[in-house]
Amino acid sequence: MTATAQRLPDLAPDDPKSKLTRKQIATRAAVLIGIGFCLFMWIYAFGFANDKPLAQVDDSSWSVRAEQICKVRDDLLNVNAEEAILDSKGTPQDVGAAVKKATDITEDALDEVLAVRPTSARDVRLVNEWESLYRTYIADRREVETRLLGGEAVELNETTLNGSPVSLTIGDFAKHNKMPTCQVPAGR
């Protein structure tokens, strides 16, 4: 070899069968575990998970009956609202009288719905929780009604549950059980 000819570095690629470092093995294992977990999650979600809402009662006949009762309630509430508009002079006492009648109608309908309970223990527990929330809502209305009848101009201030008005949870239960008219009577 001459002085001008130098030895060139070996430019051949690394041996593809060379051993992986611990860091490379750990990274590949973590990626494979992550992919496996995501794959398992999707298979479970679309193949095996229960898509029934947690607040849905199994006794659909109970829900059908409740919806029929609440439809009648809504008709009575509409008549009450029309009468209140025609008869009211706009005083807090007039508004309080209309609120009292609407709350009486709502409470009577709730009592009628709850006169027959579903059969399973799970359904009874769910309906009891819904009733408790509805009774809280009715108590809130009764407080407003009393203050209005006393001449004070007030608005409904609902009890909150997890930062939201209790009527939202009542409504969610009613929607999941295909009884949308059994939500709280908005604006009446």
C-alpha positions in Angstrom: 0.0 0.0 0.0 1.1 3.4 -0.7 1.0 6.4 1.6 -1.8 7.9 -0.5 -4.0 4.9 -0.2 -5.4 4.9 3.2 -7.5 2.3 4.7 -11.2 3.2 4.2 -13.5 2.5 7.1 -15.7 -0.5 6.9 -19.0 0.9 5.5 -20.9 -2.4 5.6 -24.2 -2.2 7.5 -24.4 -3.6 11.0 -25.1 -7.3 11.1 -28.9 -7.6 11.1 -28.7 -10.4 13.6 -26.8 -8.3 16.1 -28.3 -8.4 19.6 -30.7 -5.7 20.7 -30.0 -3.6 23.7 -32.1 -3.8 26.8 -33.6 -0.4 26.1 -34.7 -1.5 22.6 -36.2 -4.7 24.0 -38.1 -2.8 26.7 -39.4 -0.3 24.1 -40.6 -3.0 21.7 -42.2 -4.9 24.6 -44.0 -1.7 25.8 -45.3 -1.0 22.3 -46.5 -4.5 21.8 -48.2 -4.5 25.2 -49.9 -1.2 24.3 -51.1 -2.5 21.0 -52.4 -5.7 22.6 -54.2 -3.7 25.3 -55.9 -1.4 22.7 -56.8 -4.5 20.6 -58.3 -6.2 23.7 -60.2 -3.0 24.6 -61.8 -2.7 21.2 -62.7 -6.4 21.0 -64.3 -6.2 24.4 -66.2 -2.9 23.7 -67.7 -4.1 20.4 -68.1 -7.8 21.2 -68.8 -8.4 24.8 -69.6 -5.2 26.7 -73.1 -4.5 27.9 -74.5 -1.5 26.1 -77.5 -1.2 28.4 -77.5 2.1 30.4 -76.8 1.6 34.1 -80.0 3.3 35.1 -82.3 1.3 32.8 -84.8 -0.9 34.6 -85.4 -4.4 33.2 -89.2 -4.3 33.7 -90.2 -2.5 30.5 -93.9 -2.8 31.4 -93.2 -0.5 34.4 -91.7 2.1 32.1 -94.6 1.9 29.6 -97.1 2.4 32.4 -95.2 5.3 33.8 -95.0 7.0 30.4 -98.8 6.8 30.0 -99.3 8.3 33.4 -96.9 11.1 32.7 -98.5 11.9 29.4 -101.8 12.5 31.3 -99.9 14.6 33.8 -98.4 16.8 31.0 -101.9 17.4 29.6 -103.1 18.5 33.0 -100.0 20.7 33.4 -100.7 22.3 30.0 -104.3 23.1 31.0 -103.1 24.5 34.3 -100.5 26.7 32.5 -103.2 28.1 30.2 -105.6 28.8 33.1 -102.8 30.5 35.0 -102.0 32.8 32.0 -105.7 33.7 31.6 -106.5 34.2 35.3 -103.2 35.7 36.6 -102.6 39.3 37.4 -98.9 38.6 37.5 -98.6 38.9 41.3 -96.3 36.5 43.2 -99.4 35.1 44.9 -101.0 34.3 41.5 -97.8 32.6 40.3 -97.6 30.7 43.6 -101.1 29.4 43.2 -100.3 28.1 39.7 -97.0 26.6 40.9 -98.9 24.9 43.8 -101.4 23.4 41.4 -98.7 22.2 39.0 -96.7 20.7 41.8 -99.8 18.9 43.1 -100.4 17.5 39.7 -96.7 16.4 39.4 -96.7 14.8 42.9 -100.0 13.0 42.2 -98.7 11.6 39.0 -95.4 10.5 40.7 -97.5 8.8 43.4 -99.5 7.0 40.8 -96.4 5.9 38.9 -94.8 4.6 42.1 -98.0 2.8 43.3 -96.8 -0.2 41.2 -93.1 -1.1 41.6 -91.0 -3.2 39.3 -90.3 -6.8 40.5 -86.5 -7.2 40.6 -84.4 -6.0 43.5 -82.1 -4.0 41.1 -85.1 -2.3 39.4 -86.6 -1.5 42.8 -83.3 0.1 43.9 -83.1 2.2 40.7 -86.7 3.3 41.0 -86.3 4.2 44.7 -83.3 6.4 43.8 -85.3 8.1 41.1 -88.2 8.6 43.5 -85.8 10.1 46.1 -84.5 12.6 43.6 -88.0 13.5 42.4 -89.2 14.0 45.9 -86.2 16.4 46.4 -87.2 18.3 43.3 -90.8 18.5 44.5 -89.6 19.8 47.9 -87.7 22.5 46.1 -90.8 23.5 44.3 -92.8 23.5 47.5 -90.4 25.9 49.0 -90.7 28.3 46.1 -94.5 27.9 46.1 -94.6 28.9 49.8 -92.4 31.9 49.3 -94.5 33.0 46.2 -97.8 32.6 48.1 -96.2 34.8 50.8 -95.7 37.6 48.3 -92.0 37.1 47.6 -90.8 37.2 44.0 -88.5 34.1 43.7 -87.5 31.6 41.2 -86.9 27.8 41.5 -83.5 27.1 42.9 -83.0 23.3 42.5 -80.9 21.1 44.7 -77.7 20.0 42.9 -76.3 16.6 42.6 -72.6 16.4 41.6 -72.8 20.1 40.6 -75.8 19.7 38.3 -79.5 20.4 39.0 -81.2 17.3 40.3 -83.7 17.5 37.4 -80.9 16.5 35.0 -80.5 13.1 36.7 -84.2 12.7 36.9 -84.4 13.4 33.2 -81.6 11.0 32.4 -83.4 8.2 34.2 -86.6 8.9 32.3 -84.9 9.0 28.9 -83.0 5.8 29.5 -86.2 4.1 30.4 -88.2 5.4 27.4 -90.5 7.5 29.5 -89.4 11.0 28.4 -92.6 12.7 29.6 -91.7 11.6 33.1 -88.9 14.2 33.3 -89.6 17.2 35.5 -92.1 19.6 34.1 -89.9 22.3 32.7 -91.4 25.8 32.9 -94.7 24.7 34.4 
